[in-house]
Amino acid sequence: MSQQPVLLPYADPEFLTDPFPLYRQLRDEGPVRRAVIAGGLEVWLVTRYEDALAALSDPRLSSDIRDASDSRLMQQLPATERESFLRTMLRADPPDHTRLRRLVSKAFTARRVAELRPRVQAITDRLLDAIVPTGRADLVKDFALPLPVTVISELLGVPTADRHDFQRWTDDMIRRGSEPPDPAVVDTAWRHMRSYLTELLQTKRDRPGNDLLSALIVARDEEQRLDEDELVAMTFLLLVAGYITTVNLIGGGITALLTHPDQLTSLRDDPALLPDAIEEFLRYDGPVNPGIARFTREDVEIAGVTIPRGATVVVASAIADRDPARFTDPDRLDITRQDNAHLAFGHGIHYCLGAPLARLEGQVAIGTVLRRLPGLTLAVPPSELRWRPSGLRGPEHLPVTFTPGRP
């Protein structure tokens, strides 16, 4: 294994369009690689499936960013917000993680999510009603973005008039590129978001409804299972995690189909393949890229490589999900693929709580697009698509044309 860290070139449009040749090279060179990612942070990449699977369940690898020795990770957050917004189940280890996750898990069971299908379908149809007559659209801005924003906002009880602001603040906070984020922009967004969430929660206290936020407030105020910072942080996490990755799943899945005409034809001919297709989109080019951050509590050996205490480990699910030792012909998109145990939603106690909802939204969105937009094709060459310069991968825009019709 090379002792020099490899630079992941987030400023290179060619890399953003297709990072997988470099990922394949890194995996072939060694199971654990030092790398420099956005913001100049040095990490240890775990690149092979078997090691990644084990790492995601290893208690020596913490989810708490405070276990990291690189202080720049914490410094990227405004000082006044570090503690409160780190107090989410995403950044917690047991026993706090167990307690926090239990509070919201009932809202995301397979049964509860299945009950949301008619509403998800109605939102999808309403968005497409405005698109169908035009013959052209940006399927990210006009469709993939507003759909999950609307779904998670309704689930949580966020008023319609507030959704645009929350989306803008979120984009300012999570946008990453080859350079560190502008601290002033991030600080302003964090402050606006915290102020908004505090006011929203007070409104729910005064006028509770049949929504998840009202239920969380009961847990805070009556049962004392959440403190105030945890309540605000949980709300923020559910809003952000509840939409941005699903935007990328929908946009990335449609892009994958449009750049693989044989798979598009197969799915149009047999819509029953849609559940398997969603799993393949997640494996082939999932919404989290290159992977999931962890922090070593002690020196940890993975695949014969000793990673020092306090190091940042990226369990590179995007690289591991194309490991030929686990998946046959892994660089080929195959919507009929079986035994597709990808790591796009993670593994172990931090397995994505919203996975059933993301799958449902992906199936409804992509299936309805294929049914209602005949002749769907990219309006630009694939090389001209712009991809998010961050750890959350997806097309920023998806210009398409299709045969116009009636709403």
C-alpha positions as a printed Julia matrix, in Angstrom:
407×3 Matrix{Float64}:
   0.0     0.0     0.0
   1.32    3.45   -0.91
   2.34    5.51    2.1
   1.4     8.76    0.38
  -2.25    9.81    0.68
  -4.06   10.06   -2.63
  -5.97   13.24   -3.42
  -9.61   12.81   -4.36
  -9.93   15.6    -6.97
 -13.28   17.18   -6.14
 -12.4    20.23   -8.26
 -12.12   18.05  -11.39
 -15.43   17.88  -13.32
 -14.32   14.63  -14.96
 -13.86   13.01  -11.56
 -17.23   14.27  -10.34
 -18.91   12.87  -13.44
 -17.33    9.44  -13.01
 -15.22    8.82   -9.9
 -15.3     5.05  -10.29
 -12.13    4.52  -12.37
 -10.1     6.11   -9.56
 -12.1     4.24   -6.93
 -11.42    0.95   -8.74
  -7.7     1.76   -8.81
  -7.67    2.51   -5.08
  -9.47   -0.73   -4.24
  -7.1    -2.73   -6.42
  -4.05   -1.14   -4.79
  -5.1    -1.97   -1.24
  -8.03   -2.54    1.11
  -7.19    0.51    3.26
  -5.87    3.73    1.71
  -4.98    7.13    3.06
  -6.69    9.88    1.1
  -7.22   13.63    1.15
 -10.83   14.69    0.65
 -12.65   18.02    0.37
 -11.33   20.68    2.69
  -7.88   19.06    2.81
  -8.9    16.5     5.43
  -6.89   13.3     5.55
  -8.9    10.1     5.99
  -8.45    6.36    5.8
 -10.58    4.76    3.09
 -11.86    1.22    3.63
 -12.46    0.08    0.05
 -13.41   -3.61    0.01
 -16.83   -4.98    0.76
 -15.98   -7.55    3.44
 -13.89   -5.05    5.4
 -16.48   -2.28    4.98
 -19.26   -4.53    6.25
 -17.24   -5.43    9.35
 -16.16   -1.82    9.97
 -19.75   -0.57   10.04
 -20.46   -2.87   13.0
 -17.15   -2.37   14.81
 -17.7    -0.62   18.19
 -14.13    0.69   18.1
 -15.2     2.95   15.24
 -17.24    5.78   16.73
 -19.9     7.93   15.08
 -19.14   10.81   17.45
 -17.06   13.44   15.69
 -15.62   14.45   19.05
 -13.54   11.27   18.92
 -11.64   12.68   15.92
  -8.18   14.09   16.51
  -8.4    16.45   13.51
  -9.89   19.6    15.02
 -10.79   20.96   11.58
 -13.81   18.67   11.52
 -15.32   20.45   14.5
 -14.17   23.85   13.32
 -16.29   23.55   10.19
 -19.33   24.03   12.43
 -20.1    27.39   14.04
 -18.88   27.35   17.65
 -22.29   28.21   19.08
 -23.95   25.31   17.29
 -21.43   22.49   17.64
 -22.84   20.85   20.72
 -26.53   21.03   19.87
 -26.3    19.86   16.28
 -23.89   17.07   17.13
 -26.47   15.64   19.52
 -28.28   13.56   16.93
 -28.51    9.8    16.55
 -26.34   10.11   13.43
 -23.47   11.38   15.58
 -24.19    9.32   18.69
 -23.08    5.95   19.99
 -24.95    3.7    22.45
 -26.61    4.24   24.84
 -27.63    7.7    23.56
 -28.03    6.41   20.01
 -30.35    3.64   21.17
 -32.54    6.07   23.09
 -32.73    8.66   20.31
 -33.41    6.17   17.54
 -36.2     4.48   19.49
 -38.08    7.78   19.71
 -38.59    8.05   15.94
 -38.3     4.48   14.7
 -42.07    3.84   14.78
 -42.62    6.55   12.16
 -40.41    4.75    9.65
 -41.47    1.11    9.92
 -42.25   -0.69    6.67
 -45.95   -0.77    7.59
 -46.15    2.93    8.42
 -44.27    3.86    5.26
 -46.54    1.66    3.12
 -49.48    3.68    4.41
 -47.85    6.78    2.92
 -47.85    5.39   -0.64
 -51.15    7.04   -1.74
 -49.95   10.43   -0.53
 -46.53   10.02   -2.18
 -48.29    9.06   -5.4
 -50.58   12.09   -5.2
 -47.63   14.47   -4.71
 -45.79   12.8    -7.58
 -48.76   13.14   -9.93
 -49.3    16.78   -8.98
 -45.68   17.65   -9.79
 -45.82   15.77  -13.09
 -49.13   17.4   -14.05
 -47.2    20.66  -14.39
 -44.39   19.0   -16.35
 -46.2    16.71  -18.78
 -47.58   19.41  -21.15
 -44.22   21.14  -21.6
 -42.13   18.51  -23.35
 -39.01   19.48  -21.41
 -37.99   19.87  -17.76
 -35.2    19.84  -15.24
 -36.13   16.66  -13.4
 -34.05   17.62  -10.37
 -35.35   21.16   -9.83
 -38.9    20.48  -11.05
 -39.42   17.01   -9.64
 -36.74   15.09   -7.69
 -36.18   18.0    -5.28
 -39.74   19.1    -4.4
 -41.08   15.55   -4.03
 -39.09   14.4    -0.95
 -39.11   17.91    0.51
 -42.91   17.82    0.45
 -43.12   14.27    1.82
 -40.82   14.78    4.82
 -42.28   18.22    5.53
 -45.79   16.79    5.67
 -44.63   13.92    7.87
 -43.01   16.31   10.31
 -45.65   19.03   10.07
 -43.6    21.81    8.44
 -45.85   24.5     6.9
 -45.78   24.75    3.11
 -44.72   28.4     3.15
 -41.54   27.57    5.1
 -40.15   24.78    2.94
 -38.21   26.91    0.49
 -36.25   28.64    3.25
 -35.42   25.38    5.0
 -34.19   23.91    1.7
 -31.99   26.95    0.99
 -30.42   26.93    4.44
 -29.75   23.21    4.18
 -28.03   23.61    0.81
 -25.78   26.32    2.28
 -24.82   24.06    5.18
 -24.06   20.85    3.29
 -22.58   22.23    0.08
 -19.01   21.03   -0.26
 -16.42   21.41   -2.98
 -12.67   21.34   -3.46
 -12.33   24.27   -1.04
 -13.52   24.52    2.58
 -17.01   26.01    2.93
 -17.33   29.75    3.53
 -17.64   29.98    7.35
 -19.8    33.1     7.12
 -22.31   31.42    4.8
 -22.43   28.28    6.94
 -22.76   30.27   10.16
 -25.63   32.34    8.77
 -27.46   29.24    7.57
 -27.02   27.43   10.91
 -28.35   30.41   12.83
 -31.36   30.83   10.57
 -32.11   27.11   10.79
 -31.85   26.96   14.58
 -34.0    30.06   15.0
 -36.61   28.66   12.64
 -36.7    25.23   14.29
 -36.99   26.78   17.75
 -39.98   28.84   16.63
 -41.56   25.88   14.81
 -41.29   23.69   17.89
 -42.87   26.37   20.04
 -45.74   26.61   17.56
 -46.21   22.84   17.83
 -46.27   23.13   21.62
 -49.01   25.73   21.41
 -50.99   23.95   18.68
 -49.96   20.28   18.5
 -50.98   18.25   15.49
 -50.95   14.66   14.26
 -47.34   14.79   13.12
 -43.94   13.53   14.17
 -42.71   16.84   15.63
 -45.69   17.02   17.97
 -44.91   13.49   19.15
 -41.27   14.4    19.77
 -42.34   17.4    21.81
 -44.36   15.08   24.05
 -41.2    13.02   24.53
 -39.34   16.21   25.48
 -41.91   17.91   27.68
 -43.84   15.07   29.32
 -41.57   12.07   29.37
 -38.2    13.89   29.57
 -36.54   11.55   27.11
 -35.11   14.43   25.07
 -33.46   17.6    26.25
 -34.06   20.82   24.32
 -30.86   20.66   22.28
 -31.56   17.05   21.36
 -35.07   17.99   20.25
 -33.81   20.76   17.96
 -31.02   18.55   16.64
 -33.38   15.63   15.98
 -35.72   17.9    14.04
 -32.85   19.19   11.94
 -31.57   15.69   11.2
 -34.99   14.4    10.15
 -35.57   17.35    7.83
 -32.18   17.2     6.14
 -31.64   13.43    6.05
 -35.27   13.02    5.02
 -34.84   14.7     1.68
 -31.37   15.29    0.23
 -30.35   11.64   -0.2
 -33.72   10.82   -1.76
 -33.28   13.69   -4.23
 -30.02   12.07   -5.26
 -31.57    8.59   -5.48
 -34.34    9.79   -7.8
 -32.12   12.04   -9.92
 -29.28    9.52  -10.05
 -31.62    6.62  -10.84
 -33.22    8.43  -13.77
 -29.78    9.45  -15.02
 -28.59    5.85  -14.84
 -31.53    4.72  -16.95
 -31.11    7.47  -19.54
 -27.44    6.6   -19.97
 -28.19    2.87  -20.21
 -30.95    2.59  -22.84
 -31.11   -1.2   -22.62
 -31.98   -0.99  -18.92
 -34.53    1.76  -19.58
 -36.23   -0.44  -22.18
 -36.23   -3.43  -19.84
 -37.87   -1.43  -17.05
 -40.48    0.1   -19.34
 -41.32   -3.38  -20.65
 -41.53   -4.9   -17.16
 -42.42   -2.41  -14.38
 -42.34   -5.3   -11.89
 -38.55   -4.94  -12.01
 -38.77   -1.56  -10.28
 -37.94   -2.7    -6.7
 -34.83   -4.52   -7.95
 -33.94   -1.51  -10.1
 -33.99    0.8    -7.05
 -31.58   -1.52   -5.22
 -29.3    -1.53   -8.25
 -29.3     2.27   -8.5
 -28.29    2.38   -4.84
 -25.45   -0.1    -5.41
 -24.24    1.17   -8.77
 -24.09    4.9    -8.0
 -25.69    5.58   -4.65
 -26.51    8.95   -3.05
 -23.68    8.79   -0.47
 -20.21    8.94   -1.98
 -17.57    7.86   -1.2
 -18.98    6.63    2.08
 -19.7     6.87    5.8
 -17.4     8.58    8.3
 -16.28    6.94   11.52
 -13.62    7.84   14.12
 -11.26    5.41   15.82
 -11.52    5.19   19.61
  -8.22    3.28   19.71
  -5.69    1.87   17.3
  -7.68   -0.39   14.96
  -6.34   -2.98   12.53
  -8.31   -3.46    9.32
  -7.09   -5.85    6.61
  -3.61   -5.85    8.14
  -3.36   -2.05    8.28
  -3.17   -0.31   11.66
  -5.23    2.88   11.77
  -4.24    5.13   14.69
  -6.54    6.34   17.43
  -8.44    9.53   16.56
  -8.25    8.95   12.81
 -11.14    9.66   10.48
 -12.16    6.48    8.66
 -14.39    6.64    5.61
 -16.1     3.3     5.12
 -16.26    3.7     1.36
 -19.59    2.1     0.53
 -19.5     3.5    -3.01
 -16.21    1.69   -3.65
 -17.12   -1.47   -1.73
 -20.42   -1.79   -3.62
 -18.43   -2.37   -6.8
 -16.1    -4.94   -5.27
 -15.79   -7.88   -7.72
 -15.18  -10.19   -4.77
 -18.8    -9.56   -3.74
 -20.7    -8.58   -6.9
 -20.53  -10.22  -10.32
 -19.59   -7.78  -13.08
 -19.9    -4.91  -10.58
 -19.31   -2.04  -13.01
 -22.34   -3.03  -15.08
 -25.78   -1.61  -14.33
 -28.14   -4.59  -14.13
 -31.66   -3.92  -12.86
 -32.33   -7.67  -12.69
 -29.44   -8.24  -10.27
 -30.28  -10.49   -7.33
 -28.51  -10.93   -3.96
 -27.91   -7.19   -3.99
 -26.79   -6.59   -0.4
 -25.34   -3.13   -1.04
 -24.1    -0.79    1.68
 -25.74    2.41    0.42
 -27.91    2.59    3.55
 -25.08    1.53    5.84
 -25.15   -1.49    8.13
 -25.54   -2.33   11.8
 -27.11   -0.08   14.43
 -26.76    3.01   12.21
 -28.54    1.43    9.23
 -30.53    4.24    7.61
 -33.78    4.74    9.52
 -35.43    6.28    6.45
 -34.53    3.45    4.06
 -38.15    2.21    3.66
 -39.35    5.74    2.87
 -36.5     6.37    0.4
 -37.27    3.11   -1.38
 -40.96    3.96   -1.57
 -40.34    7.45   -2.93
 -37.82    6.12   -5.44
 -40.2     3.46   -6.72
 -43.18    5.79   -7.01
 -41.18    8.66   -8.53
 -39.21    6.73  -11.14
 -42.05    4.39  -12.03
 -44.45    7.28  -12.59
 -41.9     9.26  -14.63
 -41.42    6.33  -16.99
 -45.18    5.88  -17.32
 -46.07    9.54  -17.87
 -43.1    10.88  -19.85
 -42.87    8.87  -23.1
 -39.81    9.42  -25.24
 -37.8    10.57  -22.22
 -34.21   11.46  -23.13
 -31.4    13.68  -21.9
 -31.45   17.2   -23.34
 -27.64   17.46  -23.07
 -24.76   14.99  -23.51
 -24.07   13.01  -20.3
 -20.66   14.68  -20.04
 -22.38   18.06  -19.56
 -24.34   17.0   -16.48
 -23.05   18.63  -13.3
 -22.71   16.49  -10.18
 -22.74   17.66   -6.58
 -19.16   18.35   -5.4
 -19.71   16.73   -2.02
 -20.12   13.48   -0.13
 -23.79   13.47   -1.15
 -23.71   12.4    -4.79
 -26.32   13.22   -7.39
 -26.87   15.38  -10.46
 -27.38   19.07   -9.69
 -29.63   19.42  -12.73
 -31.22   16.88  -15.06
 -32.44   18.55  -18.28
 -34.64   16.2   -20.31
 -37.03   16.23  -23.23
 -40.04   13.99  -23.81
 -43.25   13.79  -25.81
 -45.65   16.35  -24.31
 -49.13   15.28  -23.35
 -52.12   16.17  -21.22
 -51.8    16.53  -17.44
